[in-house]
Amino acid sequence: MVAGLRAAAYGLSFMPLSLLGGSQIPSVNQWQTIRDPYTDTEYLAIPAIRPDWAILHVQQADSLGNARIYGSKFEDVILSRAAQHIIITCEELLPEYALTDVPEATDVPGFLVDAVVYAPRGAWPTSCYQHYSLDEETIRTITTMKERDQFLAWIQNLPTPPTSPLFDTPLAKEHMVKEGNR
């Protein structure tokens, strides 16, 4: 999947990847192969993945959509370049231009972002570096649910804000500070 996101982020139709010897993944996905014109090595041609939307949760964002990710960025930066539209949710919403002092620390530039939502604990039950850890008990609870109705009942029984780690929709709307098209 990462190779497909990278292809889209780089504006390519595919990303070459070393052959996955012994794996059925290439045939199941009907991936084509391509020969390197310089070495004649055969590679898989992983097709570009261009999501319509990406929702990324970050530690800090300003009202212009500039966002910083502290700690491991995983594939969030590549995803922000591959997606057609981006919504940033953040632990800390900073004033306009607050992140321009060190531009090289900005992981997602505001011109790529369609909306910013102030959403403290928005990554829960997963973690957000420097803010909160993984909620292992909740993850175990969710992953043991077998039916959709179990999950919906569990959601209905969560406490409401401000005690809930989930973010209240009216508050999210109140803090929607940037919207529009790129």
Buried (B, 14 or more C-beta within 10 A) or exposed (E): EBBBBBBBBEEBEBBBBEEEEEEEEBEEEEBEEEEEEEEEEEBBBBBBBBBEEBBBBBBBBBBBBBBBBBEEBEEBBBBBBBBEBBBBBBBBBBEEEBBEEEEEEBBBBBEBBBBBBBBBBBBBBEEBEEBBEEBEEBEEBBEEEEEEEEEEEEEEEEEEBEEEBBBEEEBBEEBEBBEEEE
